[in-house]
Amino acid sequence: VFQYFWTAECQFINGTEKVRLVERRFYNRLQYVMYDSDVGHFVGFTPFGEKQARYWNSDPVIMEDKRAAVDTFCRHNYEVSTP
């Protein structure tokens, strides 16, 4: 059985003043690539993940979408995710 898992996490520091987006992708319980908005690009952890990271980092449309996700995904949903 092969498993693919993707997760995105928004971390809020002092409300929406400082927001961090961390996206992780796993295959068979092994994290192979991660995007961290504080770092600003994808980082690969396996040979396949490094290849994917290079490809995604070289695409300006994908990178602009990830940079904008801090506002469109995290800040936009702040009131939904906080008590």
N, C-alpha and C positions, 0 to 999 in steps of 0.2 A: 504494500500500500504506500503510495507516494502522497505526501502532504505539502501543500503550499499555504503559507500563512502571511498575511500582511497586516501591519498595525500602524496606526498614526496616533501620536500622543501630543497634546498641547500642554505646556507647562506655563502657568501664570505666576509671575512674581510681582507683587504689589499691584494687583488688579490687572489691567491691560497695559500697564506702563512698560513692562518687560515680558515679552511672550516668546516662547521657544517651541518650535515644531520638531518632533523627532519621528521619522518614519522608518520602520524596519521591515525587512522582507526575509522570510525563512523558507527553506526547503528541507523537508525531512528533519525538522527540529534544529537545523543549523542556520544561523543567521549568515546570509551571504552578502547583503548590502544594506547600507543605512544612509539616510539623509538627515542631517542636523542643521537647522536654520542658523545656529550660531557659527558653525563651520562654513556653511554656504555652498556645499557641494556633496555629492554622493561619495561614500567610502566603501570599497569592496573588502570583504574578509576572506573570500575564497577565490580561486582562479576565475571561476565563472562570474562571481560578484565584482571582481576587479574589471573584467571585460564589460559588464553591464554599466558599472560606474563610469568608465571612460566614455562609453557611448552616450549615456544620459548627460554627463557633464559637458560633452561637446555639442549638445543640441541646445541652442539658445531659447527655443520655445519651451522645452521641458524645464530648463532652469528658471526662466521667468515665471512659469506656472508654480514651481515649488517656492520661489521667493514670495510670490503673491499669496500663497496658501496661508501664510502667517496671518494675513488680514482677512482673506476670504473664508478660511476654514476656522481658524482659532478665534480671532477677535470677534468675528461674526457670531459665533456660537457661545461666547463667554457667558452670557446671562442664562443660557440653557443649561450649561454644565456646572454652574455654581449655585449653591443653596440661597 
